[in-house]
Amino acid sequence: MNAVRHPEYIDQIKQGQCGGVYQIIDQLASISRIELSKRAHLATASITKIVLSVVG
């Protein structure tokens, strides 16, 4: 089993997660962080990081 992760692979996963979160926000407009984390199947801390990276 290879324990070393490639940064490019991790970046692709993060971009996919960010895109998924953005799509949910775009579809529902007003959604809580808790509901967003449930729909995206991500931890609320991950949602916070993603939203902060998008908002600025």
N, C-alpha and C positions, 0 to 999 in steps of 0.2 A: 504494500500500500504506500502510495506516494504522499507524504505529509506536506510537501512543499506546494504552495499555491502560487500561481502566476498572477502578478498584479493586473495584467490585461483581463484575465478571466474574472477577477473580482470586480474590476471596473465595469465589465459588461453586466454582471449581476446587479450592481448598484444602479446602472442606467436603466435596466429593465424594471427594477423596483420603483425607481423614480417615475418612469413613464406610466406604470400601472397606477401609482398613487395619483398622478396628475389626471389620468383619465377618470378615475373615480370622482375626484374633486370637480372636474369639468362636467360630468354627468349630473352630479347631485347638488352642485353649487354650495349649499350650506350643509356641512357635515361636521360632527364633532371628531376630535382626535381619536377618541375611543372607538367610535363607530367606523372610522376610517381604518384603524388598525385591524378591526375584525374583518372588514371587507377585503383588505389587502393581505391578510394573514401575516402581519408583521407586528412586532412589539411597538408599543406606544412611543418608546424612546427612538426607535427607528423612524417612525412617522415624524417625530419632532425634528430629527436631523435632516430628513428629506425636505420637509417644508421649509426649514430655515435655509437650506441650500438653494431652494428655488426662489424664496422671497428675498433673500439677500442678507 
